[in-house]
Amino acid sequence: QLEFVRIDPFVRTFLKRKGHDLAVTFKVPDVYGVYQFRIDYNRVGYTRVHSATQVSVKPWKHTQYERFITSAYPYYASSFSMMVGVVIFSLVFLHYKDPESQKKKTE
């Protein structure tokens, strides 16, 4: 039996035989901290195997993430549309002339 433990076991599963080895694949939780891999293998007639290995789970560095996250494309589009909207609003605001003020100047 394999346990991935911080204070309480996050993952508890059985090792599966792959050829001559015992192995298992699982996804590490998103909770950062120091964990232990604990293997506790008991079988009648054989020696008990108990092993504990300490590992740390930490967040990725900012350089290890993808450059553009595909699920964030709507947010990218909204930010660029806001930038375009601000530029258009600024151009209209700066170059708008009131028609009444133009008539007063010509009189």
Secondary structure, 3 states (H helix, E strand, C coil): CEEEECCCEEEEECCEEECCEEECCCCCCCCCEEEEEEEEECCCCCCCEEEEEEEEECCCCCCCCCCCCHHHHHHHHHHHHHHHHHHHHHHHHHHCCCHHHHHHHHC
